[in-house]
Amino acid sequence: MILEEIKSLLATEAEAIKNIPVNDEFGKALDIIHEQVHQKKGKLITSGMGKAGQIAINMATTFSSTGTPAVFLHPSEAQHGDLGVIQENDVMLLISNSGKTREIIELVELARGLRPHVRFIVITSIKESLLAEAAEATLHTGNPQEVCALGLTPTTSTTTMTVIGDILVVLLMKRIGFTNHDYSLRHHGGYLGDKSRKAASLDKK
């Protein structure tokens, strides 16, 4: 019985990933990040509250490790001085399932108050949300139903958010020509560091 339930949950999660809308917004987001970070030498700033914030942290570390400098900005801490991390040419990637998370909406206004020309990319389930209106590129999750038994806990939605982040990371790695050698320079310890150095040495042969 439980094995069948597990298979059903996996199928639901997989189907949600397949239903992520694939459109030109991905290209827009990629162009914005590339322009602001790799051409104008700004950085990517990710942000989100709660579970979405945890996804945003993961995205920032993954981008940084693959050649795109990124940091996570907690939306609440931003109101107590951390907003100062935003510099000219930075781009903000904001994540909110509902698109109306109060702290994130406030962060948009605060960021604009400090840097009027800051650019926003948004990942959300609601395309017509307040947050989406602030974005130059809106990446839609497909608004999947949560597999949570109550239909409340961020589960399937965070799965799709994570996958969208992975897509951006991989496409940007290809755009900037990120190599095994580049990877090894950022990973000096552990299994991945060793693996990337070996791969880099093979690339030279």
C-alpha positions as CSV (number, residue, x, y, z in Angstrom):
1,M,0.0,0.0,0.0
2,I,2.7,2.5,1.0
3,L,4.8,1.7,-2.0
4,E,1.9,2.6,-4.3
5,E,1.4,5.8,-2.4
6,I,5.0,6.7,-2.8
7,K,4.8,6.0,-6.6
8,S,1.8,8.2,-6.8
9,L,3.5,11.1,-5.0
10,L,6.5,10.8,-7.2
11,A,4.3,10.8,-10.3
12,T,2.5,13.9,-9.1
13,E,5.8,15.7,-8.5
14,A,7.2,14.6,-11.9
15,E,4.0,15.7,-13.7
16,A,4.3,19.2,-12.0
17,I,7.8,19.6,-13.4
18,K,6.6,18.6,-16.9
19,N,3.9,21.2,-16.6
20,I,6.2,24.1,-15.9
21,P,5.4,26.6,-18.7
22,V,8.3,26.9,-21.2
23,N,8.2,30.3,-22.8
24,D,10.3,33.4,-23.7
25,E,10.4,34.5,-20.1
26,F,13.3,32.1,-19.5
27,G,15.3,33.8,-22.3
28,K,14.5,37.2,-20.8
29,A,15.6,36.2,-17.4
30,L,18.8,34.7,-18.7
31,D,19.6,37.8,-20.7
32,I,19.0,40.1,-17.7
33,I,21.3,38.1,-15.4
34,H,24.0,37.8,-18.1
35,E,23.8,41.5,-18.8
36,Q,23.8,42.7,-15.2
37,V,26.3,40.3,-13.7
38,H,28.6,39.2,-16.6
39,Q,28.6,42.4,-18.6
40,K,28.0,45.2,-16.1
41,K,29.8,43.4,-13.3
42,G,26.9,43.5,-10.8
43,K,25.6,40.5,-8.9
44,L,22.5,38.4,-8.5
45,I,20.5,38.8,-5.3
46,T,18.0,36.2,-4.5
47,S,15.2,36.5,-1.9
48,G,12.2,34.8,-0.5
49,M,10.4,34.1,2.8
50,G,10.0,30.8,4.5
51,K,10.4,27.7,2.3
52,A,10.8,30.0,-0.8
53,G,13.6,31.7,1.1
54,Q,15.3,28.3,1.5
55,I,15.1,27.7,-2.2
56,A,16.5,31.2,-2.8
57,I,19.5,30.4,-0.6
58,N,20.2,27.3,-2.5
59,M,19.9,29.1,-5.8
60,A,22.4,31.8,-4.7
61,T,25.0,29.2,-3.6
62,T,24.5,27.2,-6.8
63,F,24.9,30.3,-9.0
64,S,28.0,31.4,-7.2
65,S,29.6,28.0,-7.5
66,T,29.0,28.0,-11.2
67,G,30.5,31.3,-12.1
68,T,27.6,33.8,-11.4
69,P,28.3,35.8,-8.2
70,A,25.1,35.7,-6.1
71,V,24.0,36.4,-2.5
72,F,20.8,35.7,-0.6
73,L,19.1,38.7,1.0
74,H,16.6,38.0,3.8
75,P,13.6,40.2,3.1
76,S,13.0,41.0,6.8
77,E,16.7,41.6,7.6
78,A,16.7,44.0,4.5
79,Q,14.5,46.3,6.6
80,H,17.2,46.4,9.3
81,G,20.2,47.5,7.3
82,D,21.0,44.5,5.0
83,L,19.3,46.3,2.1
84,G,22.7,48.0,1.8
85,V,24.0,44.9,0.0
86,I,22.2,46.1,-3.2
87,Q,24.6,47.9,-5.5
88,E,24.4,49.5,-9.0
89,N,23.9,46.9,-11.7
90,D,22.7,44.2,-9.4
91,V,19.6,42.1,-10.4
92,M,17.2,40.6,-7.9
93,L,15.5,37.2,-8.3
94,L,12.5,37.1,-6.0
95,I,10.6,33.9,-5.2
96,S,7.0,33.8,-3.8
97,N,4.5,31.1,-4.5
98,S,1.5,33.5,-4.0
99,G,3.2,36.5,-5.5
100,K,1.9,38.6,-2.7
101,T,4.1,37.8,0.3
102,R,4.1,41.0,2.3
103,E,7.9,41.1,3.0
104,I,8.8,40.5,-0.6
105,I,6.4,43.2,-1.9
106,E,7.9,45.6,0.6
107,L,11.4,44.5,-0.5
108,V,10.6,45.6,-4.0
109,E,9.7,49.1,-2.9
110,L,12.7,49.4,-0.5
111,A,15.1,48.2,-3.2
112,R,13.7,50.8,-5.6
113,G,14.1,53.5,-3.0
114,L,17.8,52.7,-2.7
115,R,18.5,51.7,-6.3
116,P,15.7,53.1,-8.6
117,H,16.9,51.2,-11.6
118,V,17.3,47.8,-10.0
119,R,15.9,45.0,-12.2
120,F,13.7,42.2,-11.0
121,I,13.1,38.6,-12.0
122,V,10.3,36.7,-10.3
123,I,9.4,33.1,-9.8
124,T,5.8,32.6,-8.8
125,S,2.7,30.5,-9.2
126,I,0.4,33.5,-9.9
127,K,1.2,35.3,-13.1
128,E,-1.2,38.2,-12.3
129,S,0.2,38.9,-8.9
130,L,1.6,42.2,-7.5
131,L,5.0,40.7,-7.5
132,A,4.8,39.7,-11.2
133,E,3.8,43.2,-12.1
134,A,7.2,44.4,-10.7
135,A,9.2,42.0,-12.8
136,E,10.8,42.3,-16.2
137,A,10.7,38.5,-16.5
138,T,8.2,36.2,-14.6
139,L,8.9,32.5,-14.5
140,H,5.7,30.7,-13.8
141,T,5.7,27.4,-11.8
142,G,2.5,26.2,-13.4
143,N,0.7,26.6,-10.1
144,P,0.8,22.9,-9.1
145,Q,-1.3,21.5,-6.3
146,E,0.8,20.7,-3.3
147,V,1.2,16.9,-2.5
148,C,0.9,17.8,1.2
149,A,-2.0,15.8,2.7
150,L,-3.6,19.2,3.7
151,G,-2.8,20.8,0.4
152,L,-1.0,23.6,2.3
153,T,2.7,22.8,3.0
154,P,5.0,24.0,0.3
155,T,6.0,20.7,-1.4
156,T,5.3,20.5,-5.1
157,S,5.6,24.3,-5.5
158,T,9.1,24.3,-4.0
159,T,10.0,21.4,-6.3
160,T,9.1,23.4,-9.4
161,M,10.8,26.5,-8.0
162,T,14.0,24.5,-7.5
163,V,13.8,23.1,-11.1
164,I,13.4,26.6,-12.5
165,G,16.5,27.7,-10.7
166,D,18.4,24.7,-12.0
167,I,17.4,25.5,-15.5
168,L,18.7,29.1,-15.2
169,V,21.9,27.9,-13.7
170,V,22.6,25.4,-16.4
171,L,21.7,27.7,-19.3
172,L,23.9,30.5,-17.8
173,M,26.8,28.1,-17.4
174,K,26.6,27.3,-21.1
175,R,26.2,31.0,-22.0
176,I,29.4,32.0,-20.2
177,G,31.3,28.9,-21.2
178,F,31.9,27.7,-17.7
179,T,34.5,25.0,-17.7
180,N,35.8,22.2,-15.4
181,H,38.8,24.4,-14.7
182,D,36.5,27.3,-13.6
183,Y,34.6,24.9,-11.4
184,S,37.8,23.5,-9.8
185,L,38.9,27.1,-8.9
186,R,35.7,27.4,-6.8
187,H,35.8,23.9,-5.2
188,H,39.0,23.3,-3.4
189,G,37.8,20.6,-1.1
190,G,35.7,17.5,-1.1
191,Y,34.5,15.1,-3.7
192,L,33.4,17.7,-6.2
193,G,36.7,19.6,-5.9
194,D,38.7,16.4,-6.7
195,K,36.3,15.4,-9.5
196,S,36.5,18.8,-11.2
197,R,40.3,19.0,-11.0
198,K,40.5,15.5,-12.6
199,A,38.1,16.6,-15.3
200,A,40.0,19.8,-15.9
201,S,43.2,17.9,-16.4
202,L,41.5,15.7,-19.0
203,D,40.2,18.8,-20.8
204,K,43.9,19.9,-21.3
205,K,44.9,16.7,-23.0
